[in-house]
Amino acid sequence: MATADGRVLTGILKSDTPEALEIQDVDAKTIRVPKTDVEGRKVSDVSIMPTGLAEGLTKQDFADLIAFLEGLKEAPSKPAGGK
């Protein structure tokens, strides 16, 4: 996504409302951008997974990694204060 102030943001689209877009970057940080600040957006044709990540992993380790990442996608967010 390109913003009016010249930033280019990359991540996974988490929310698209009439008011704003929210993406999750590679550090799992959610970034909210008001739609009025969005200059353009495009779907990437490359994965955000680092190249060569699977090299050196056993099939089981790679399967465990994918299961862990899928679990992050489904994990409910905790309220402030951890309660």
Buried (B, 14 or more C-beta within 10 A) or exposed (E): BBBEEEEEBEBBEEEEEEEBBBBBEEEEEEBEBEEEBBEEBEEEEEEEEEEEEBEEEEEEEBEEBEEEEEEEEEEEEEEEEEE
